[in-house]
Amino acid sequence: MQAMSQSDDVSALHGAIQLPIFRRASPAPAAAPVPKVVSAPEAPAPVVSDPKPAAPQGSVPPAVQCVTKLALEELAAGDKVVVKTGNSTYSFEMLDDLCCKVVPSKSSARSGEAFLAGCLNADASEHTPNRIFVGGRLAYQFPDEDTCIMTSLVESIFWVPARRNG
């Protein structure tokens, strides 16, 4: 028998097994920076608005009022109250006396018709049923529930009165 040399052994083995070919990664050639194209600012497009019907004589348009406290007896049907708390924002549209439609900003929170139940102080030890105020915890209740929902601390209150004659 003929003795196989080591190089013959490797070439015979290499022919039988297909090994993947690996290359060393070479650094990419340095690219020149791409210059930014600065264009002249465009003239603002003309604002096209639909003509709004004139407000009826004797009515005053509503104005947003940022308040620190709000007496609930001042609220009337059609008023909107937006309360921002530490965790959420609540939108209340008054339907009548203390009945309102509540829409929390969190989609997981319940929305619907509810009753405003006033405010509690920060540690919830004192209830003020006739007003809401910054620094307190707003309370409202759904008619089909036995307990009130209490928000986190109120940070701001925005009141939009409905149009009123005057």
Backbone bond lengths (Angstrom), bond angles and torsions (degrees), N, CA, C in turn:
res aa  C-N    CA-C-N  psi(-1)  N-CA   C-N-CA  omega(-1)  CA-C   N-CA-C  phi
1 M - - - 1.432 - - 1.491 110.73 -
2 Q 1.269 113.53 145.83 1.453 119.25 179.54 1.506 109.80 -90.29
3 A 1.267 115.98 138.06 1.468 120.39 179.06 1.514 108.65 -81.71
4 M 1.312 114.59 135.42 1.476 118.95 177.88 1.510 109.00 -89.53
5 S 1.286 113.26 137.13 1.457 116.94 177.53 1.529 109.13 -76.48
6 Q 1.317 114.46 164.92 1.468 118.81 -177.62 1.521 110.67 -64.90
7 S 1.320 118.98 -35.74 1.466 121.39 -179.89 1.522 110.09 -69.35
8 D 1.325 119.09 -35.16 1.465 121.80 176.15 1.514 110.01 -66.43
9 D 1.318 116.33 -38.00 1.454 122.19 179.08 1.539 110.29 -61.18
10 V 1.316 116.45 -45.69 1.469 121.41 -178.16 1.516 109.72 -68.59
11 S 1.350 119.73 -42.03 1.453 120.16 -179.32 1.510 111.19 -68.40
12 A 1.309 119.62 -34.11 1.458 121.27 177.13 1.518 109.62 -68.00
13 L 1.326 116.14 -41.06 1.456 120.90 179.18 1.526 110.33 -67.06
14 H 1.303 116.01 -40.58 1.466 120.09 -178.97 1.523 111.29 -65.90
15 G 1.303 118.22 -34.63 1.458 121.03 179.12 1.517 111.84 -70.00
16 A 1.320 117.91 -27.97 1.462 121.34 -177.54 1.518 111.98 -83.73
17 I 1.334 118.97 -31.58 1.463 122.05 -177.11 1.520 108.82 -112.06
18 Q 1.289 115.05 127.56 1.461 119.97 177.19 1.530 108.31 -92.06
19 L 1.282 118.07 110.69 1.453 122.77 178.05 1.524 109.03 -97.20
20 P 1.326 117.14 142.92 1.462 117.55 176.23 1.520 110.26 -67.60
21 I 1.272 114.99 148.42 1.452 120.25 -178.72 1.526 107.78 -93.45
22 F 1.305 115.82 124.66 1.460 120.91 178.67 1.512 108.58 -110.72
23 R 1.327 115.34 142.11 1.453 120.42 174.99 1.512 108.05 -120.52
24 R 1.252 115.03 153.27 1.450 118.94 173.81 1.519 108.10 -78.01
25 A 1.314 114.55 139.61 1.468 118.75 177.16 1.511 108.75 -71.36
26 S 1.292 114.52 134.45 1.452 118.51 176.75 1.523 108.14 -106.78
27 P 1.307 117.42 145.61 1.465 118.96 -178.13 1.525 110.65 -62.76
28 A 1.331 114.22 142.41 1.467 119.31 178.57 1.512 108.61 -70.11
29 P 1.323 116.18 146.95 1.463 117.95 178.67 1.528 109.66 -64.46
30 A 1.284 115.36 144.67 1.468 120.10 179.78 1.517 109.14 -63.81
31 A 1.328 114.56 130.18 1.467 119.57 179.97 1.518 109.03 -96.62
32 A 1.278 114.98 145.40 1.461 119.76 177.18 1.521 108.41 -74.08
33 P 1.344 118.16 142.11 1.461 119.39 179.55 1.525 110.86 -62.75
34 V 1.342 114.12 142.82 1.456 119.62 179.61 1.520 107.92 -85.84
35 P 1.323 117.41 123.86 1.468 118.58 -178.91 1.534 110.20 -70.59
36 K 1.341 114.61 142.34 1.462 119.61 176.67 1.511 108.78 -78.10
37 V 1.319 113.71 138.25 1.451 118.68 177.44 1.515 106.85 -92.08
38 V 1.302 115.76 117.06 1.454 120.49 179.63 1.516 107.24 -98.90
39 S 1.321 114.41 119.77 1.457 117.88 179.57 1.514 109.39 -104.40
40 A 1.276 114.35 156.23 1.463 119.78 178.29 1.524 108.74 -67.64
41 P 1.339 117.24 140.01 1.460 118.32 179.60 1.522 110.87 -62.63
42 E 1.330 112.79 139.86 1.460 117.67 -179.92 1.518 109.80 -80.70
43 A 1.301 114.09 149.11 1.468 118.81 176.27 1.521 107.90 -68.16
44 P 1.338 117.06 139.45 1.469 117.94 -179.25 1.519 110.75 -62.18
45 A 1.326 113.03 141.89 1.461 118.54 179.35 1.525 108.89 -67.21
46 P 1.308 116.80 142.43 1.464 118.58 178.86 1.532 109.77 -64.09
47 V 1.302 114.94 138.87 1.455 120.53 179.75 1.524 108.34 -80.97
48 V 1.316 114.10 121.29 1.451 119.74 179.04 1.521 106.58 -107.39
49 S 1.272 116.81 117.99 1.464 118.87 -179.71 1.518 109.10 -123.67
50 D 1.306 112.43 149.47 1.451 117.93 176.08 1.522 108.12 -73.80
51 P 1.298 116.67 140.04 1.461 117.08 177.92 1.524 109.02 -64.88
52 K 1.345 114.72 129.61 1.449 119.65 179.66 1.518 109.01 -89.78
53 P 1.317 115.83 142.18 1.451 117.21 177.52 1.520 109.93 -64.90
54 A 1.292 116.05 143.26 1.455 120.86 179.90 1.516 109.52 -67.07
55 A 1.333 114.38 144.77 1.459 119.21 178.44 1.524 109.02 -66.56
56 P 1.325 116.53 142.64 1.454 118.59 178.99 1.525 110.89 -59.18
57 Q 1.300 115.32 149.56 1.459 120.96 179.73 1.516 109.61 -57.64
58 G 1.308 116.49 136.28 1.449 120.61 175.36 1.522 114.58 88.31
59 S 1.357 119.34 -5.49 1.455 118.89 179.08 1.530 109.10 -100.76
60 V 1.296 115.79 148.49 1.451 122.21 -179.03 1.523 107.65 -109.92
61 P 1.346 118.91 128.45 1.461 119.23 -179.76 1.522 110.49 -66.08
62 P 1.325 116.31 148.60 1.460 118.79 -179.17 1.521 111.09 -70.75
63 A 1.302 115.85 147.26 1.456 121.52 176.82 1.522 108.13 -124.87
64 V 1.312 115.90 141.73 1.458 120.22 178.48 1.525 107.61 -75.92
65 Q 1.315 114.90 129.58 1.453 120.12 179.21 1.522 108.82 -119.61
66 C 1.318 115.99 125.53 1.462 120.29 174.31 1.519 105.99 -90.89
67 V 1.319 116.16 118.79 1.465 120.41 -175.68 1.526 109.62 -123.68
68 T 1.337 115.89 157.11 1.463 120.24 176.93 1.519 110.94 -96.15
69 K 1.320 116.98 -23.11 1.464 121.24 174.08 1.517 108.18 -147.46
70 L 1.319 115.24 153.25 1.458 120.33 -176.19 1.519 108.71 -144.00
71 A 1.332 115.30 120.37 1.464 120.29 176.95 1.522 108.37 -75.98
72 L 1.314 116.21 128.51 1.461 120.43 -176.14 1.522 112.50 -66.30
73 E 1.336 118.04 -25.68 1.470 119.59 178.71 1.530 111.86 -71.01
74 E 1.331 118.60 -14.92 1.466 121.71 176.60 1.527 111.86 -78.64
75 L 1.321 117.25 -16.73 1.466 120.42 -176.70 1.520 110.30 -78.26
76 A 1.330 115.25 140.83 1.464 121.72 179.16 1.522 108.85 -129.52
77 A 1.312 116.46 166.85 1.470 121.54 178.50 1.524 109.32 -56.15
78 G 1.317 116.07 133.66 1.468 121.53 179.51 1.517 113.63 95.65
79 D 1.334 118.30 -17.56 1.464 120.17 176.87 1.522 109.23 -66.14
80 K 1.322 114.73 150.28 1.465 120.43 176.15 1.521 107.75 -121.57
81 V 1.322 115.29 137.21 1.455 121.77 177.64 1.525 107.15 -128.43
82 V 1.324 116.47 127.29 1.459 121.81 176.98 1.522 106.75 -115.50
83 V 1.326 115.61 123.57 1.458 122.19 -177.72 1.519 108.42 -117.53
84 K 1.336 115.52 121.43 1.468 120.54 176.89 1.518 107.39 -100.81
85 T 1.330 115.36 125.77 1.458 120.97 177.71 1.521 109.22 -112.11
86 G 1.313 116.21 -178.69 1.465 120.00 178.47 1.511 113.13 -65.03
87 N 1.343 117.83 -24.93 1.463 120.50 -175.80 1.517 115.05 -114.16
88 S 1.312 118.84 -18.43 1.462 120.30 -173.29 1.529 110.12 -159.34
89 T 1.307 114.86 177.17 1.460 121.87 173.68 1.519 106.86 -127.63
90 Y 1.324 115.95 134.17 1.462 121.85 -177.25 1.513 109.04 -117.82
91 S 1.313 116.19 134.52 1.452 122.24 176.91 1.527 107.87 -111.95
92 F 1.332 116.15 125.01 1.458 121.78 179.79 1.522 108.64 -117.81
93 E 1.318 117.16 127.03 1.460 121.46 172.96 1.522 106.18 -112.82
94 M 1.312 115.08 117.76 1.459 120.41 -174.60 1.530 110.06 -72.27
95 L 1.331 115.87 132.78 1.461 121.93 177.68 1.523 110.61 -100.12
96 D 1.314 117.17 -43.33 1.465 124.07 171.15 1.526 106.77 -161.31
97 D 1.297 118.84 -170.63 1.476 124.22 -172.97 1.532 113.79 -10.76
98 L 1.291 119.29 -95.21 1.462 121.58 -179.27 1.520 112.27 -108.15
99 C 1.315 116.89 4.53 1.462 122.08 179.70 1.533 108.82 -83.99
100 C 1.321 116.25 134.97 1.463 119.74 -177.32 1.523 109.63 -149.42
101 K 1.314 114.11 166.69 1.466 121.19 172.26 1.522 105.01 -102.52
102 V 1.332 116.80 120.46 1.461 121.50 -178.55 1.523 109.86 -105.66
103 V 1.346 115.46 135.57 1.461 121.89 177.34 1.528 107.43 -132.96
104 P 1.346 117.97 102.69 1.468 120.74 176.25 1.524 110.48 -74.78
105 S 1.339 116.26 155.09 1.472 119.27 -179.81 1.522 111.75 -73.59
106 K 1.311 117.60 -24.26 1.469 120.06 178.26 1.523 109.20 -82.35
107 S 1.309 116.05 127.28 1.467 119.89 -177.09 1.523 112.18 -68.26
108 S 1.319 117.33 -21.53 1.463 120.16 -179.88 1.523 112.54 -78.70
109 A 1.338 117.47 -16.74 1.463 121.06 -179.92 1.527 109.95 -82.64
110 R 1.303 115.68 150.69 1.462 121.55 -177.68 1.529 110.48 -74.41
111 S 1.314 115.45 140.06 1.461 121.15 174.55 1.519 107.70 -123.18
112 G 1.317 116.27 163.72 1.457 120.57 179.30 1.509 111.30 143.02
113 E 1.317 115.23 -165.88 1.451 121.16 -178.32 1.526 109.64 -78.38
114 A 1.330 116.39 131.53 1.461 121.24 -177.34 1.526 109.58 -146.47
115 F 1.323 115.75 175.71 1.456 122.69 176.98 1.515 108.78 -116.63
116 L 1.332 117.26 131.39 1.460 120.57 174.79 1.519 107.93 -72.92
117 A 1.317 116.21 130.96 1.468 120.71 -176.96 1.520 111.86 -114.88
118 G 1.321 118.05 17.03 1.454 121.10 177.02 1.504 112.84 89.51
119 C 1.348 114.83 -148.22 1.454 120.67 -174.18 1.526 109.21 -139.48
120 L 1.314 115.67 154.29 1.452 122.44 172.78 1.522 106.98 -116.59
121 N 1.335 116.97 151.60 1.455 117.56 178.39 1.527 109.14 -69.00
122 A 1.323 116.56 175.67 1.470 121.12 -170.68 1.522 113.47 -56.08
123 D 1.329 118.29 -37.41 1.468 119.02 -179.16 1.526 112.14 -95.11
124 A 1.326 117.20 10.16 1.468 124.67 175.42 1.530 112.67 60.83
125 S 1.335 116.76 30.16 1.462 119.41 179.87 1.525 112.54 -96.58
126 E 1.344 117.11 -17.24 1.464 120.54 -177.99 1.522 109.67 -132.16
127 H 1.327 116.53 128.57 1.463 122.46 -178.27 1.532 109.77 -102.35
128 T 1.317 115.58 131.42 1.461 122.23 175.35 1.521 106.71 -116.68
129 P 1.337 118.74 95.72 1.462 120.64 -172.27 1.525 115.06 -73.99
130 N 1.326 118.21 -16.00 1.463 119.33 -172.96 1.520 114.56 -103.46
131 R 1.334 118.66 5.79 1.468 119.05 177.76 1.517 110.96 -157.04
132 I 1.340 113.89 160.89 1.458 121.54 172.89 1.517 106.89 -119.06
133 F 1.322 117.28 149.95 1.464 119.61 -175.46 1.524 110.95 -152.74
134 V 1.339 115.09 153.83 1.457 122.17 177.32 1.526 107.82 -66.60
135 G 1.316 116.71 134.84 1.453 122.34 -178.94 1.521 112.66 97.94
136 G 1.336 117.18 -13.36 1.457 121.11 178.16 1.518 110.64 -97.73
137 R 1.306 115.55 -173.63 1.463 122.18 177.72 1.526 107.36 -118.08
138 L 1.315 116.77 115.49 1.457 122.16 -179.38 1.522 109.67 -68.03
139 A 1.336 115.95 138.78 1.462 120.63 177.73 1.518 108.98 -122.01
140 Y 1.333 116.16 135.03 1.456 121.74 173.85 1.514 108.29 -143.72
141 Q 1.337 115.56 158.93 1.456 119.69 -174.08 1.518 110.68 -139.11
142 F 1.323 116.14 135.92 1.455 121.74 173.85 1.526 107.76 -82.81
143 P 1.337 117.92 143.63 1.461 120.32 -174.90 1.525 114.49 -60.14
144 D 1.316 117.86 -27.01 1.464 120.28 -177.53 1.533 113.25 -93.25
145 E 1.321 117.97 9.08 1.458 121.60 179.38 1.524 110.31 -116.58
146 D 1.317 116.31 151.25 1.462 121.28 -179.02 1.525 113.21 -88.29
147 T 1.315 117.16 -20.81 1.458 120.40 -176.48 1.526 111.00 -115.73
148 C 1.333 115.25 156.66 1.468 121.36 177.55 1.528 109.88 -84.24
149 I 1.295 114.71 155.00 1.454 121.21 171.32 1.519 105.68 -95.66
150 M 1.318 116.20 129.15 1.453 121.15 -178.98 1.521 107.83 -113.84
151 T 1.323 116.94 126.86 1.465 121.17 -178.01 1.525 110.30 -81.84
152 S 1.318 115.54 174.24 1.460 120.33 169.17 1.530 107.37 -73.85
153 L 1.301 118.20 -178.64 1.462 121.25 -175.08 1.527 112.11 -59.57
154 V 1.314 115.75 133.72 1.463 122.19 179.27 1.526 108.77 -73.47
155 E 1.332 116.30 127.37 1.464 121.51 179.24 1.525 112.02 -99.76
156 S 1.331 117.42 -33.82 1.472 120.29 178.72 1.520 109.82 -157.23
157 I 1.341 114.26 153.68 1.469 121.80 179.80 1.520 107.66 -130.60
158 F 1.328 116.28 128.20 1.465 121.91 175.90 1.527 107.27 -118.71
159 W 1.314 115.51 130.62 1.461 121.66 -176.92 1.516 108.25 -121.28
160 V 1.319 116.49 126.74 1.465 122.61 175.93 1.526 106.79 -118.45
161 P 1.343 116.53 99.32 1.470 118.19 178.74 1.514 110.39 -66.57
162 A 1.332 115.69 147.88 1.461 120.45 175.58 1.523 108.58 -67.89
163 R 1.316 116.66 160.27 1.473 119.65 176.33 1.511 109.21 -58.89
164 R 1.295 113.64 131.51 1.456 118.65 178.76 1.506 108.49 -129.49
165 N 1.292 116.53 146.57 1.470 120.36 176.00 1.514 108.34 -70.47
166 G 1.301 114.89 142.29 1.461 116.60 178.49 1.429 108.88 165.69
